[in-house]
Amino acid sequence: MARIVVDPVTRIEGHLRIEAQVEGGTISDAWSSGTMFRGIELILRGRDPREAWIWAQRICGVCTMVHALASVNAVEDALGIEIPDNARLVRNIIAATQTIQDHVIHFYHLHALDWVDILSALKADPAKTAQLAQSISDWPVSSEKYFKGVQDRVSALVASKQLSLFGAGYWGHPAYRLPPEANLMAVAHYLEALQFQKEFIRIHAVLGGKNPHLQTFLVGGMATAMDPNEPGATINPERMDFLVQVAKSAIGFVNQVYVPDVLAVASFYPEWFKLGTGVGNYMCYGGYPQGSIKDPADFFLPRGIVLDRDLSKVHPVDPANVTEYVTHSWYEYSGGDQAARHPYNGETNPKYSGPKPPYEFLEVNEKYSWLKAPRYQDQVMEVGPLARLLVAYASGQPEVKALVDATLGKLKAPPAALFSTLGRVAARALETQLLASRLVGWIEQLGDNLASGNVRIHNGEKWNPNSWPKTAQGFGFFEAPRGSLGHWVEIEDQAIKNYQAVVPSTWNAGPRDARGQRGPYESALLKTPVADPERPLEILRTVHSFDPCLACAVHVVDARGHVLARAEA
């Protein structure tokens, strides 16, 4: 029996520590620890609710605008503000763009190297690589000459003894299965994906002013001016043509490169459709409103919960049932740490009580993480692309059902195969395919509104705080790339009294609760085989399949209590 420590888990955003107990070559127990503290909620207290999104957006620089959108939604919910249709469309476009870019980056630049052996690509025959690529897709950049050029570039890196972006990997690990030609194809597409995501995110530059932290959100709508006759307007006919062009390029890359690569890689690792199953409960707040932002029945991605992997029934979601435990987290609640709290009553009171660094292992029977442990009706929930896909599939969403059934047919796999490590990978690719096709439609709808003279994009009816009630509470939600994101705000006397954010990686990476229930990462690692404890590649495969973003869940603290920096506004 051995304890494996992976700290930090690399190719993620933020700092994550995983400890796993291995018996007989298989993981028998696991613990997930976020090793930095987040204090954004404390910074927001006392501020004007209309500026909350500016601060909340800084929770993360990878998910970019997701916290801004959840924050404006929360304040709008508290104050009863409806946004114009153009604002809904712009927010959908921005959100879908973020998710598409994020999913592509995740597969190629964060996760693919868990399946792809970079050094093996040097042994590939470029001619056979071209044949392989052309057999799975009609992507035009698939010639022998092209793959030979990529191979030469990797060879030069190896010869320099400075592998650069490929420097940290378990190359030659016995768990790698892809033939050299598949590895070379994947390396080539890794490099292409770098260029794709750089060009594609220009949609954010147009509609948000910049990336990663967009500047055009407003409580009540957006600050993106629409004018069909003004060349300087943010949204004009020329810009609409550009956005459509960029969005259509995404359809090509996703359909001809990303999805075929995922299916090709998965075909060599069929056992990973049975590993990493996790808790079996999946939650989705719903996303991409097609009409009213307050009517989940009208969302493109439906709201709901799937329990115990039962796809025959979708259970409703009531945000009133969301709570957070700190029993095994480095926080304290004023009423004691055994009971969970709803975010409206949430507290962010840090109290580090763990071992002093350096230390060998966490004190896992006590508090061991800076992440809280979210629960829904005291049940552990997995959130993310797989949860969204399963809820939509079980809800009978036509586009999702058709795409999932067709993909499972290609893999010759039952729906149960989705409850797995590779199921998360496949779900992310299919969601990208769905959103890429929808993105063009949303841009065209916005263009139609512009052409018809419908240019209203902000509702300033309740912008004046003198019209607000003395007290108000609001819940803002968004299906971020990594899962269900919720912001809860309490407003009193025109200022923020309390603010709590329950983020996707808190749901998935959180520790045990007062009942001893493992979080999703911890559960998914159980029964995972580990071929080489010194190089635990298998742990990375399952943890990376969730696409961790610990920056959203935790930030930084000096364990000695010293002030590191102050920010004033």
N, C-alpha and C positions, 0 to 999 in steps of 0.2 A: 504494500500500500504506500503510495507516494502523493505528496501535495505538489501540484504544479502551479507556478505563479507566472502570469503574463502581465507585465507592468512596465511600461504602458502598452496597451493594445495600439498598434500603429495602423496607419491608413484609416483613421477616423478623425473627426473633429473633437478636440478636447482630450481629457485624460481619463482613461478607464483602466481599472485593474480587475483581472479575473483570476480567481483561485479555484482550482479543481482537484478533487480527490480522485485518484486513479487506482482501481483495483482490478487486477487481471487484465490490464490493457484497455479498460473501459472506465469512463467517468461515472462515479457513483454519487458524487455530490459536487455542488458548485456554488460560488458566491460572486456576486457582481458588486463592485465598489466604484462609485464616482469619487475621485480624489481631489476635487476642487469645489469650493463653496460659491453659490450664486446669491447675490444680494440685490438684484434689480428691484424686487418688490419693495425693499426698504428705501431705495432711491426715489421711488415714485410717490411715496407718501407726502401729502401736502401740496402736490403739484396740481396745476390746471388739467382737468381730464382731457381737454382738447389737445394737449401736447404729450399725452401718455404714450402714443404710438411712436413718437420720435425716440423716447428713451427705451421703450420695450423692444423696438427693432434692434437695438444694440445688444440684446441677449445673445445674438449669434450673427456671424458674418458669412456663414455657409448657406443657411436657409434663407438668407437675405430678408425678404419682405414678409415672411409668414407671421412674425410677431406684430408687425405694424398692422396687418390686416385683422388679426384676431383682436388687437387692442381697439381699433376704431369700431369694430363690430360690437365690442363690449360696451363702449361708451354710448354708441347709438342705441343699443338695447336698453341701457339704463335710462336714457332720455327720451325714448320713444321716437327716434328719428328714422324716417324712411329715406332711402337714397334713390336718385333718378336711375332710369334704366341704363343710360350711358355709363354711369359709374359702376353699375353691376357688371356690364360687359368689359369695361377696362380692368376691373379687379379680376374677373375670370381670366382674361388674356394674360395679365401679369402673373397670376397664380399658376396657370397651366404652363407658361413659359418656364417658370421657376422649377416646377416639378419635372418637366421633360429634361431640362438641362441637368438637374440634380441626379435623376435616374441614370442618364447616360454616363455622367462622371462617376457615379457609384459603381456601376458595373465594370467599366474599363479601368478606372484609375484607383479605385479603392478595393474592389472585390475580385476582379478577374485573376489577379496574381495568386489567389488561393487555389486556382484551378490550372493556371497556365505556367509552365516551366520556361522562363525566358531563355536560359542557356541551352535548352533542348532545341530551340529554334535554329541554332547554328548548324545543327545536323540535318536540317530540312533540305529537300530538293525543291527549289523554287518552281520548277515546272509542275511538279505534283501539287504544290501548294496552290498554284493557279488553277489547276484542275479541280481541286477540292473547293476553292472559293466559288468557282463558276458553277459547280454542281449544286450549291445550296442557295445561290442568289444571282441575280442579274446585275449586281453592282458593277459599274463600268471599270472601276479601278481594281483590276484583278489579273493583271498580266504577269507572265514569268519575269519580265524585266523589272516590274514594279516590286515584286516580292524579293528579287535578288538585291535590289537597292536597299530595301529595309534590312535584309540580312547583313549586308555589308556595314550598315550603320551600327547594328548591334555588335557585330564582330569588332569594329573599331573601338567601341566602348569597353568591351572585354579586354582587348589588347592593351588599352590604356590603364587597366587595373583600377579604373574609376567608373563604376557602373551607374553613377548618377542616380536618376530616378528609379533604376532597377537595382539599387545597391542593397536593399534590405529584403532578403527573401530566402526561403528554404530550398534553393534550387537543387535538383537531384533527389528531393525527398521521395521515398517509396510510394507515397499516396498520390503522386501525380500520375495521370493516366493518358493525357493527350499525346498522340504521335507528334513527331517533330513538325510535320507540315501544318497541323492544326495549331501548334504553338506559334509558328511563324505568322500564320494568318491572323491570330489574335493579337500578336505584337504590332503588326501593321495597322490593325483597326484601333488599337490603343492610341497610336500616334495620330490617326485620322480623327479620333474622338476629341483630342485636344483642340484641333482646329475647328471642328464642328461646334463645340460648346462655346468657343470664343465668339464665333460669328452669330450663333443663334441668340445669345443673350443680349444682342443689340436691341432686341425688342424692349428690354428693360430700359436701355439708355433712352429710347424714344419716349416711352410712356412714363418713365420714372425719373428721368433726368440723369441717372447714374446707376451703377451697380457696384457693390452689393446693397448699400442702404439707400433705397429709393426715397425721393423727396416729394412726391406728389399726392400722398394720402392726406385726406382731411376728414374729420368727423362730419358726416353729412354727404360725403361723395368723394370727388377727386379734384385736384387742382390742375388738371390737364385741359387747357383751353381747346375748344372745338370751333372751327370756322372754315366753311368750304371755300371762302374767298380770300383768306388771309394766309399767305405763304409762311408767315412767322408763327402761326398757331401750331401747338403741339400736335393736334389731330387735324390734318387737312388731306385732300385727295392724294397728293404725292406721297405723304407718309403712309396712308392706307395701302397704296400699291406696294410700298417697300415692305410693310409688315406682312402682307399676304405672300410676297415672294420668299421672305425668310421662313415663314411658317410652312410653306410647301416644301422647302428644302429639308425641314425636319422630318416630314413624312417619308421622303426618300431615304434618308439616313437610318431612321428607325426601322422601316419596313425591310430595307435591303441589307443592312449591316447589323444593327443591334439585335433585333429579334432572331435572325438566322444564327448569329453567333451564340446566343443563349441556348437555343435548341441544339446546336452542334456540340457545345460544351456539355450540356446535360446528358446527351446520349452516351457519353463515356463514363458517367458517374451515376448509374441508375440507383445504386444503394442509397444515395443522398436524397432520394424521394421518400425514404423511410426513416431517415435520421433527422434530429432537430425538431421533433414534432411539437414540443412545448406544452403550454397549458391547455390548449384546445378551445379557449374562449376568445372571441374576436369582436372588437368594438369599432364602430365608425360613426362619427358625428354627422357625416354627410357633407357633400360639397358641390360647388359649382351650380348656384341657383340659376334656374332657367326663367324664373319670373320673380316672385317675391323672395327676398333673402330670408324671410321669417317662416317660410312654409317648406319644411323638409320633404313633404310629398312631391315637391316640384324640383328637387335637386337632381342633377345628372347622376351623381353618386349618392345612392340612398342612405339614409340613417338607419342604424339598427345594430343588433348584437346576435352573433351566432354562438350558441353554447354547446359545449361537449362535442364539437365537430359535427353537429347535426344540421345538415343543410336543408332539412325539410321545414324548418321554422325560423323566422326572423323575429327577435324580441325587440320591443321598443326601447329607446334610450331617453331617459329623463335626467338632465344635468343635476337635478337635486340629489341624485343617488351617488354622485362622485364624492369620494373622501380620500384623505391621505393619512397614512400612519407615519410616525417617526420613531417607532419602537426600536428599530435597528438603524436609525439615521442619526447623524451628529447634530440634532436639533432637540429642543425641548418645548413642550406645550405647557401652558400655564396650569392646565388642569390635570397634568400627568400624561405619560407617553404611551399608555396602553390603549387608549381610545383614539379612534380616527376622527378627523375634523373635515367638515365641508369647506371648500375654498373660501366661501364668504366669511367663515369664522377662522380661516387659516392664520397661522402665525409663522413667521420666519425668524426664529430665535436660535442662532447657531450656538452649539455647545460641543466643542470637540473633546472627546473622551477616549480617543483611540490610542494606539501605541505611538510612541515618539519615534520619528524616523532617525536612523535607519532601523527597520524591523523586518523580520523574516516573513511572518504571517499576520493576517488580520485577526482581531479578537472577534471571531464570527458569532460567538454566542452572545455578544453584547452589541453595541452599535458599531457598524463597520462601513458606512457609506455617507457621503454628502447628499445622496439622492433620497428623497422621501419615497414612500411606497403607496402609489395611488391604487384605489380599488373601486369597483362599481358594485354596489350592494354587497360589499365585503368579498367580492370575487376578483381574482386576478384576470386582467384582460391584456391580450396582445393587440397592439394597434399598428397600422402601417398599410402598405400597398396590398399585402395578402388579406388583411382584415377588410379593406375596402372592396377587394375583388370578391371575397367570399360572401359578404353581405349583399353586394349587388347581384351576384350569381344566385344566391338563395332567394333574393327578392324578385327574381325573374326579369331583371333589367335586360331588354332584348339584345343590345349591342354587346354587353358583357357576356351573356350566356352563349351567344353565337361564337364569339371569339374564344372563350374558354373551352367550349366543347370541341371546336376545330383544332385547337392547340393540343388538347389531351388526346385527340384522335391521332395527331402526328406522332405524339410520344407513346401511343398505345398504352395509356395510363388511365386509371379511374380518377374521379374527382378527389378521392382520399389522398392521392399523391401530392396534392397541394399543401397538405398539412405537414410541411417539412422544410428543411433548409433550402433545397432547390425549388420548392414551391414558392418561397418568398422571392427568390431570384426571378422565377418565371412570371409571378404576379406583377413584379415591378416592370418588367419588359412589356407585358400586355397592357398595363395601365398607360405606359408611355405611348404605345400604339393608339390607344383609345383617345388620349388627350391630344395627340398630334393631329388626328383627323378632326377633332372638335375645334381645335384652335383656329383653323382657317374659317370655319363657320362663324365663330364669335367675332372675328375681325371683319368679316363681310357684313354681319349684322350692324356693327358699329359704323361701317362705311355707308350702309343704307340709311341709317339714321342721320348721318352727316349730310348725305345728298338730299334728304327730304326736308332739311332745315331743323331737325330735332337736335339741338346742341346743348340742352340743359344737362349739366353734369354734377351740380352741387345743390343741395337743399340747405339754405341758410336760415330756415324758419326758426330753429332753436339754437342758433349760433350764439346769441346773447345769453350769458349765464343768468341774467335777471329773470329769464323766463323759466328757469329750471326749478324743480321742487327742492325743498330743503334737503331731503335725503333721497337717494336712489341707488339701486343695485342693478348691475348688468352682467350678462354672460356673453362673451364673444368666442366664437369657435371657428376653426378652419382645419381642413384636412391637409396638413403640411406634407411634404414629400415623405417624411418618416412616420406620419400617423396623426392621430387625433390630438389637436392642440386646443386648449381652453384657457381663456383669460377671464378672471372674475374681478370686477371693480365695485367698490362701494364709494359713493360720492356723498359728501356732507358739506353744506355751506360752500358750495361751488369748488370744492377741492377734494382730492383723493384721500379718503380716510384709510382704506385698505385695498391692497392689490395682490392677487395671487395668480400665478401662471402654472398650469399643470401641462407639461410638454410631453411629446411622444416618447423621447428617450427616458423620461422619468417613469412612464408606464412600463416600458420594456426593460429598462436596465435597473429598475428599483430593487431594493433588498427585500428580505422577508418582512412580514407584518407581525402583529401581535399574536396571530394564530399560527405563526410559523410557516405560512404559505410562501413558497419561493416566487420570485419575480420571473417574467418570461425568459430572460437570458438564462437564468439559473436553471429553470425547468428544461429549456431546450437543449442544454448541454448534457443532460442525463443520458446514459447509455451510448454516448459517443465514443467510438474506438479511438485510441491514441497509439499510433505505431511507434513514435519516438518521443518520449517525454521531454527530451532536450530540445525538440523542434515540434511543438504542438500545433502543427498546421491545421489539424481537424478542429481545434477550438476556434481558430480564426475563421474558418469557413462558416460555422454556425453564427458566431457573434457578428461577423461582417454581413451576414444575410439580413440582419435587422437594420443595417446602415446606421450605426450609432452616431449620435451628435451630442456628445457630453457637454459641449459649450452651451447648448440650450438648457441642459439640466442643472449644471453646476458652473461656478466661476472660480475665483481664486481667493485663498486666504493664507495669511501667515499664521502658522500654528502657535506662535508665541504671542500673538495678539498685537503685533506692531502695525502701525498705520503705514501702508505702502505708498499710497497716493491719495490725493483729494481732488475732486472735480466740482467746480462751482459754476452756476449759471445765473 
